Amino acid sequence: MTKNPFMSAWLSWANRASGMWTTAAMSAARRNQSAAQTAMFKAMMTPPKAKPSKAKANSKPRSKPAR
């Protein structure tokens, strides 16, 4: 089989492009993983916020019933 120069050039370009794509995808995944780990660590280290009690928030001063 004779070597086709166009096919050879196209294959080398495609190989390089797929390599770049893979590298970019891996570095993006690494960045996302790092951000997720940082967020998880931060969530573990910060104390939980005190939630306001519902009973006090909903209570209203009630007027006395009219007689």
ZAMARGU-4260 file (C-alpha; in steps of 0.2 Angstrom, whole numbers, plus 5000, padded with zeros to 4 digits):
<rodrens>
0) 5000/5000/5000 | 5007/5017/4995 | 5008/5031/5008 | 4996/5044/5006 | 5004/5061/5012
5) 4987/5069/5014 | 4981/5055/5025 | 4997/5055/5035 | 4996/5074/5038 | 4978/5073/5043
10) 4981/5058/5055 | 4996/5068/5063 | 4985/5083/5065 | 4970/5073/5072 | 4982/5064/5084
15) 4989/5081/5091 | 4972/5088/5092 | 4965/5073/5102 | 4980/5074/5113 | 4977/5092/5117
20) 4959/5089/5120 | 4963/5075/5132 | 4976/5086/5141 | 4963/5100/5143 | 4950/5089/5149
25) 4962/5081/5162 | 4968/5098/5168 | 4950/5104/5170 | 4945/5088/5180 | 4960/5091/5191
30) 4955/5109/5194 | 4937/5104/5198 | 4942/5090/5210 | 4954/5103/5219 | 4940/5115/5221
35) 4928/5102/5227 | 4941/5095/5240 | 4944/5113/5246 | 4925/5116/5248 | 4923/5100/5257
40) 4937/5104/5269 | 4930/5121/5272 | 4913/5114/5276 | 4920/5101/5288 | 4931/5115/5297
45) 4918/5128/5299 | 4905/5126/5313 | 4887/5125/5308 | 4877/5141/5309 | 4864/5143/5323
50) 4847/5142/5315 | 4834/5154/5323 | 4820/5145/5332 | 4804/5144/5323 | 4793/5146/5339
55) 4800/5164/5342 | 4800/5169/5324 | 4782/5165/5322 | 4775/5171/5338 | 4765/5187/5338
60) 4758/5197/5352 | 4740/5191/5353 | 4726/5204/5358 | 4714/5199/5371 | 4697/5193/5364
65) 4684/5207/5365 | 4670/5203/5378
</rodrens>
